[in-house]
């Protein structure tokens, strides 16, 4: 099974072009699964039965529904790969479903909280290179709804500030064009003209010529650094709950829906392969329900 797992991981990383973080998650989940199978005396996937897969899932009862679903999804992919490679005659995981958990709404900032966050990142209009970068970064992420990997992966030739658009490269190297609002464009122009040259000049060897967002050493910004930028800006803004980069993506989608954008358009902007994933953003607040009722119902008033 170890050789088959290595083949599968190489396939997902090279042929399917999945993100390194996704491949790493597959490795973790499937190593756990292979270890469990081994303890049951199972040495090959062609020996696995549907009952074995269900037994593995049952052993994860202490984990959250989301974690169990993720691990089972990895198991499904591995078994399908084994079937395609002729290692097994049937997919033993087919038909095994993860137990449903309580659907939770994404963490979303209000429009006012987003404004406070972005103002906090600007540090009172400071022209410091790092501050200009942080302001541009957060404006960019809220304006486009991009994933953190898409933000740090953005290159200079992906930006067209004259046309107010950016080309984002998402999961599986799929590309999409997303509009960039005027506030984000202004912040990016300030950063690219004043902040980025300063950061680029700090590199001790080999200047970074392609990346939009640079760290203090003139190299491409990392995902971990983006988390820190969001966290610090949230603290300065007085937002009393933990924030993460995806909070801006959730807020982007929710504010578009609340502003009247249709789900299909938001799906395209987010780069979701299925509209089902996007539909979680169609939740409305109790106040929104009341307003919709009073507006639409003929005998509401």
PLY file of the C-alpha trace (Angstrom):
ply
format ascii 1.0
element vertex 301
property float x
property float y
property float z
element edge 300
property int vertex1
property int vertex2
end_header
0.00 0.00 0.00
2.92 2.35 0.61
3.96 2.24 -3.06
0.37 2.79 -4.19
0.04 5.75 -1.84
3.22 7.32 -3.22
1.90 6.83 -6.77
-1.40 8.44 -5.85
0.26 11.45 -4.22
2.51 11.93 -7.25
-0.57 11.74 -9.48
-2.49 14.36 -7.48
0.46 16.70 -7.28
1.78 16.42 -10.84
-0.98 15.27 -13.18
-3.94 16.89 -11.39
-1.91 19.90 -10.31
-3.40 20.10 -6.83
-1.94 22.54 -4.32
0.91 21.26 -2.10
-1.28 21.81 0.96
-3.96 19.54 -0.54
-1.42 16.82 -1.34
-0.07 17.11 2.21
-3.59 16.67 3.61
-4.11 13.59 1.41
-0.85 12.13 2.70
-1.86 12.67 6.32
-5.39 11.28 5.94
-4.41 8.28 3.84
-1.43 7.39 6.03
-3.90 7.18 8.91
-6.23 5.03 6.79
-3.43 2.73 5.61
-2.22 2.34 9.20
-5.72 1.40 10.34
-6.03 -1.16 7.52
-2.66 -2.63 8.43
-3.75 -3.10 12.04
-6.74 -5.05 10.75
-4.37 -7.39 8.88
-5.16 -5.86 5.48
-2.11 -5.49 3.26
-3.61 -4.39 -0.07
-6.57 -2.27 -1.20
-7.97 -5.21 -3.17
-8.63 -6.89 0.20
-10.69 -3.96 1.53
-14.46 -4.34 1.83
-17.15 -1.73 2.25
-17.42 -2.85 5.88
-13.75 -2.05 6.39
-14.21 1.50 5.13
-17.25 1.91 7.36
-15.23 0.55 10.28
-12.48 3.10 9.69
-15.08 5.88 9.59
-16.70 4.62 12.79
-13.33 4.84 14.53
-13.28 8.58 13.82
-16.41 9.26 15.89
-14.52 11.62 18.21
-13.61 13.91 15.31
-15.75 16.71 13.90
-18.07 15.94 10.97
-15.90 18.18 8.76
-12.75 16.21 9.60
-14.46 12.87 9.00
-15.82 14.10 5.67
-12.37 15.26 4.60
-10.74 11.94 5.51
-13.45 9.96 3.76
-13.09 12.12 0.64
-9.39 11.20 0.57
-10.26 7.52 0.95
-12.72 7.77 -1.95
-10.07 9.36 -4.19
-7.48 6.71 -3.34
-9.85 3.83 -4.02
-10.92 5.36 -7.34
-7.25 5.70 -8.28
-6.61 2.06 -7.37
-9.52 1.03 -9.57
-8.22 3.10 -12.48
-4.77 1.55 -12.09
-6.18 -1.98 -12.11
-5.04 -2.67 -8.55
-8.62 -3.51 -7.52
-11.67 -4.80 -9.36
-14.12 -2.59 -7.51
-14.21 0.54 -5.39
-14.91 -0.68 -1.84
-15.49 2.87 -0.64
-18.31 3.54 -3.09
-21.57 4.22 -1.31
-19.92 4.98 2.05
-21.05 8.41 3.19
-19.83 10.53 6.06
-22.40 11.31 8.76
-24.00 14.69 8.37
-23.09 17.33 10.91
-24.73 20.59 11.78
-24.07 23.06 9.02
-22.20 26.07 10.30
-22.23 29.47 8.68
-18.89 30.98 7.73
-17.35 33.66 9.91
-18.30 36.96 8.29
-17.42 40.56 9.10
-19.95 43.34 8.78
-19.30 46.08 6.24
-18.36 48.40 9.11
-15.93 45.84 10.54
-14.26 45.43 7.15
-13.85 49.20 6.91
-12.30 49.29 10.38
-9.96 46.42 9.49
-8.76 48.12 6.32
-8.33 51.45 8.08
-6.34 49.72 10.82
-4.03 48.19 8.22
-3.30 51.67 6.83
-1.91 52.82 10.20
-3.17 56.37 9.78
-1.86 56.74 6.23
1.71 55.71 6.98
4.02 55.54 3.96
6.11 52.74 5.47
6.70 50.03 2.88
5.29 47.22 5.03
2.22 49.26 5.95
1.58 50.09 2.28
1.88 46.38 1.50
-0.48 45.33 4.29
-3.10 47.87 3.25
-2.85 46.81 -0.41
-2.93 43.12 0.52
-6.11 43.33 2.62
-7.84 45.67 0.13
-6.92 43.21 -2.63
-8.24 40.19 -0.73
-11.54 41.83 0.14
-11.97 43.31 -3.35
-11.44 39.98 -5.12
-12.51 37.37 -2.57
-9.34 35.46 -3.38
-7.92 32.57 -1.42
-4.75 33.28 0.55
-2.81 31.02 -1.85
-4.08 33.11 -4.75
-2.99 36.34 -3.08
0.57 35.19 -2.35
0.74 33.55 -5.78
-0.29 36.71 -7.65
2.33 38.03 -10.08
2.80 41.52 -11.47
1.72 40.47 -14.97
-1.56 39.17 -13.51
-2.58 42.73 -12.61
-4.18 45.20 -15.00
-4.97 48.21 -12.85
-5.96 50.30 -15.88
-8.77 47.85 -16.59
-9.34 47.12 -12.87
-8.98 43.35 -13.24
-6.67 40.62 -11.96
-6.02 37.09 -13.19
-6.18 34.66 -10.26
-4.84 31.11 -10.38
-6.91 28.84 -8.18
-7.13 25.15 -7.37
-5.91 22.84 -10.10
-4.21 25.83 -11.78
-7.60 27.06 -13.01
-7.48 30.74 -13.92
-10.21 33.36 -13.76
-10.47 37.11 -14.23
-11.85 39.05 -11.27
-12.63 42.77 -11.06
-10.63 44.91 -8.64
-12.46 47.87 -7.06
-11.19 51.44 -7.04
-10.14 51.39 -3.37
-8.01 48.29 -3.91
-6.53 49.71 -7.12
-5.53 52.91 -5.33
-3.91 50.94 -2.49
-2.09 48.69 -4.96
-0.78 51.65 -6.96
0.62 53.26 -3.79
2.24 50.00 -2.76
3.65 49.18 -6.20
5.06 52.70 -6.68
6.44 53.29 -3.18
6.37 50.19 -1.01
7.34 47.32 -3.28
10.54 48.92 -4.64
11.69 49.45 -1.05
10.96 45.83 -0.10
12.49 44.51 -3.31
15.69 46.40 -2.57
16.06 44.62 0.76
16.82 41.28 -0.90
20.37 40.16 -0.15
20.56 38.03 -3.27
18.45 37.83 -6.41
15.65 40.38 -6.55
12.08 39.03 -6.72
10.85 40.24 -10.12
7.44 38.56 -10.42
5.54 38.42 -7.11
3.12 41.22 -6.26
3.40 40.95 -2.49
6.85 40.81 -0.89
8.00 40.22 2.68
10.45 42.34 4.67
13.39 40.50 3.08
12.25 41.15 -0.46
10.98 37.63 -1.10
7.50 36.44 -2.04
5.11 36.75 0.90
4.07 33.46 2.54
0.66 32.23 3.61
1.73 32.31 7.25
2.70 35.97 6.94
-0.74 36.82 5.54
-2.36 35.21 8.58
-0.23 37.44 10.79
-1.14 40.58 8.81
-4.86 39.82 9.19
-4.51 39.00 12.88
-2.63 42.19 13.75
-5.00 44.39 11.74
-7.96 42.77 13.50
-6.44 43.50 16.90
-5.80 47.15 16.00
-9.34 47.44 14.66
-10.72 46.21 17.97
-12.48 43.20 16.44
-13.00 40.88 19.40
-12.72 37.49 17.70
-10.01 35.57 15.88
-9.68 36.44 12.21
-8.09 34.52 9.36
-7.55 35.31 5.67
-10.62 33.31 4.63
-12.76 35.67 6.73
-12.26 38.30 4.02
-13.28 35.78 1.34
-16.41 34.86 3.30
-17.22 38.54 3.83
-16.67 39.33 0.13
-19.16 36.66 -0.94
-21.75 37.47 1.72
-21.68 41.21 1.01
-22.11 40.57 -2.71
-25.14 38.34 -2.09
-26.63 40.87 0.34
-26.04 43.58 -2.26
-28.10 41.72 -4.85
-25.53 39.67 -6.77
-26.81 36.31 -8.02
-25.27 33.10 -6.74
-23.93 32.03 -10.15
-21.96 35.26 -10.52
-20.50 34.89 -7.02
-19.61 31.28 -7.85
-17.57 32.48 -10.85
-15.85 35.19 -8.83
-14.89 32.75 -6.07
-13.72 30.08 -8.50
-16.02 27.41 -7.07
-16.46 24.37 -9.32
-19.98 23.79 -7.95
-22.69 26.29 -7.09
-23.56 24.10 -4.10
-20.40 25.33 -2.37
-21.39 28.93 -2.99
-24.93 28.55 -1.67
-23.78 28.68 1.95
-23.41 32.43 1.43
-27.11 32.85 0.69
-27.87 32.87 4.43
-29.57 36.06 5.61
-29.74 37.70 8.99
-33.00 37.78 11.00
-33.22 41.49 10.19
-32.87 40.64 6.52
-35.73 38.17 6.80
-37.91 40.77 8.50
-37.17 43.36 5.82
-37.82 40.85 3.03
-41.11 39.83 4.66
-42.30 43.40 5.14
-41.37 44.28 1.57
-42.82 41.23 -0.15
-45.80 40.02 1.85
-49.09 41.69 0.78
-50.42 41.82 4.35
-47.21 42.44 6.27
-48.15 46.01 7.23
0 1
1 2
2 3
3 4
4 5
5 6
6 7
7 8
8 9
9 10
10 11
11 12
12 13
13 14
14 15
15 16
16 17
17 18
18 19
19 20
20 21
21 22
22 23
23 24
24 25
25 26
26 27
27 28
28 29
29 30
30 31
31 32
32 33
33 34
34 35
35 36
36 37
37 38
38 39
39 40
40 41
41 42
42 43
43 44
44 45
45 46
46 47
47 48
48 49
49 50
50 51
51 52
52 53
53 54
54 55
55 56
56 57
57 58
58 59
59 60
60 61
61 62
62 63
63 64
64 65
65 66
66 67
67 68
68 69
69 70
70 71
71 72
72 73
73 74
74 75
75 76
76 77
77 78
78 79
79 80
80 81
81 82
82 83
83 84
84 85
85 86
86 87
87 88
88 89
89 90
90 91
91 92
92 93
93 94
94 95
95 96
96 97
97 98
98 99
99 100
100 101
101 102
102 103
103 104
104 105
105 106
106 107
107 108
108 109
109 110
110 111
111 112
112 113
113 114
114 115
115 116
116 117
117 118
118 119
119 120
120 121
121 122
122 123
123 124
124 125
125 126
126 127
127 128
128 129
129 130
130 131
131 132
132 133
133 134
134 135
135 136
136 137
137 138
138 139
139 140
140 141
141 142
142 143
143 144
144 145
145 146
146 147
147 148
148 149
149 150
150 151
151 152
152 153
153 154
154 155
155 156
156 157
157 158
158 159
159 160
160 161
161 162
162 163
163 164
164 165
165 166
166 167
167 168
168 169
169 170
170 171
171 172
172 173
173 174
174 175
175 176
176 177
177 178
178 179
179 180
180 181
181 182
182 183
183 184
184 185
185 186
186 187
187 188
188 189
189 190
190 191
191 192
192 193
193 194
194 195
195 196
196 197
197 198
198 199
199 200
200 201
201 202
202 203
203 204
204 205
205 206
206 207
207 208
208 209
209 210
210 211
211 212
212 213
213 214
214 215
215 216
216 217
217 218
218 219
219 220
220 221
221 222
222 223
223 224
224 225
225 226
226 227
227 228
228 229
229 230
230 231
231 232
232 233
233 234
234 235
235 236
236 237
237 238
238 239
239 240
240 241
241 242
242 243
243 244
244 245
245 246
246 247
247 248
248 249
249 250
250 251
251 252
252 253
253 254
254 255
255 256
256 257
257 258
258 259
259 260
260 261
261 262
262 263
263 264
264 265
265 266
266 267
267 268
268 269
269 270
270 271
271 272
272 273
273 274
274 275
275 276
276 277
277 278
278 279
279 280
280 281
281 282
282 283
283 284
284 285
285 286
286 287
287 288
288 289
289 290
290 291
291 292
292 293
293 294
294 295
295 296
296 297
297 298
298 299
299 300
